[in-house]
Amino acid sequence: MTQTEFLNIVLPFKDKVFRLAKRLLVSTEEAEDATQEVLIKLWNNQSKFEEYKNVEAFSMTMTKNYCLDKLKSKQAQNLKIVHSNYQDHNISLQKEIETKDSLDWVGRIIQDLPEQQKMVIQLRDIEQYELDEISEMLGMNNTAVRVALSRARKTIREKLTNTHSYGIK
Amino acid sequence: MVLNNIEKLLEKYENGETSLREEQQLKNYFSQETVAPHLEMYKPMFAYFSVNQKEQFTKALPLKTKRVFNYKWIAVAAVTVLMIGFYFKSNYQQQDDLGTYDDPQMAYNEVVKSLAMISTQFNKGTSTVNYLNEMNKGTATVGYLNEIENTRNIIFKPINR
């Protein structure tokens, strides 16, 4: 397999891998490293490519495992200082800031969810996979995925309602 | 009517029972400028999903083409080395032939000369070995130490018993 052929296979889902990694690892840099790692592993194992039923699902599973390992490992316990909170001090665009702020809220709420619910929300609501695909990727059964999804959505809605009506009620 | 529909969808959505198409409907509804005030809090949620869908991986991928090492070439190299070895070996002729004498008188003279040389060297060797006799004398003297031992035994035996 040539590099171009490989890239053509990988191209449709490499962003999805990156976004899942970022959802779990938070830092963009770490997510980039993780994505690179996963894709290079795929490249090095290209001889087994035909054995994989679904390369995309396989890579998502690989990403999940890699990121969870990363989170468990000692390396992740070191605090990294990453400047991701540069602010745009443009007060005149108050509306824009308001929406951006509420978007950040959603991000923060998702960040507080347990790892499994985070992944389910990411794969379903952002990447729009079918439930069956998600259960294959995460190695859970269909019902468990549905339950996790439902719990995650409810938690997000409740917390958003609280934030939304903060100071009113 | 539409709102009623959306509310129903939202309930299904929270139970995780919506299909992808129904979720897309919800997303479309909440991407509008105005939504029903009591559903306002859903807006950032769906907006967040849409925004996050667009994030991309931009880092370059350092793909190394893996060289498959071919062991066939090792065999080829080994055979080549062996062939070169044999080639040079056949060029090199061993010289066991030291030559010989045709005249018996001359051969006799040579043998006598060689034997004479061997005997002189041999005598030198034996004269050196002669010194070993001195050594024997020494050991004989040391034999007297046994006498001391005997005497000591006579003195100490009664005490030891």
Contacts between the chains, C-beta under 8 A, distances in Angstrom:
chain1	res1	chain2	res2	distance
A	3	B	63	5.4
A	3	B	65	7.1
A	6	B	63	7.1
A	7	B	61	7.7
A	14	B	57	5.2
A	15	B	55	7.0
A	15	B	56	4.9
A	15	B	57	5.2
A	17	B	57	7.2
A	18	B	55	7.2
A	18	B	56	7.2
A	18	B	57	3.6
A	19	B	52	6.6
A	19	B	53	7.9
A	19	B	55	5.6
A	22	B	55	7.2
A	32	B	57	6.9
A	32	B	59	4.6
A	35	B	57	5.3
A	35	B	59	7.2
A	36	B	59	6.1
A	36	B	61	6.4
A	36	B	62	7.6
A	39	B	61	5.8
A	40	B	61	7.2
A	40	B	62	7.4
A	40	B	63	7.1
A	43	B	61	8.0
A	43	B	63	5.4
A	44	B	66	6.6
A	99	B	44	7.1
A	99	B	47	7.0
A	102	B	43	7.7
A	102	B	44	3.7
A	102	B	47	7.9
A	103	B	44	5.6
A	103	B	47	6.0
A	103	B	48	4.9
A	103	B	51	6.3
A	105	B	44	6.5
A	106	B	44	5.2
A	106	B	45	5.4
A	106	B	47	7.9
A	106	B	48	3.9
A	107	B	48	6.5
A	125	B	23	7.2
A	125	B	49	4.8
A	126	B	49	5.2
A	126	B	52	5.0
A	126	B	53	5.4
A	127	B	53	7.5
A	128	B	20	5.6
A	128	B	23	7.4
A	130	B	20	6.8
A	131	B	16	8.0
A	145	B	16	7.9
A	146	B	15	7.9
A	146	B	16	4.2
A	146	B	17	7.4
A	147	B	16	7.1
A	149	B	16	4.0
A	150	B	14	6.2
A	150	B	15	5.2
A	150	B	16	3.9
A	153	B	13	6.5
A	153	B	14	5.1
A	153	B	16	7.0
A	154	B	14	5.5
A	156	B	45	5.9
A	157	B	14	6.6
A	157	B	41	7.0
A	157	B	42	7.0
A	157	B	45	7.2
A	160	B	41	4.4
A	160	B	42	7.4
A	160	B	44	6.6
A	160	B	45	6.1
A	161	B	41	5.0
A	163	B	41	7.7
A	164	B	40	6.4
A	164	B	41	4.1
A	165	B	41	7.9
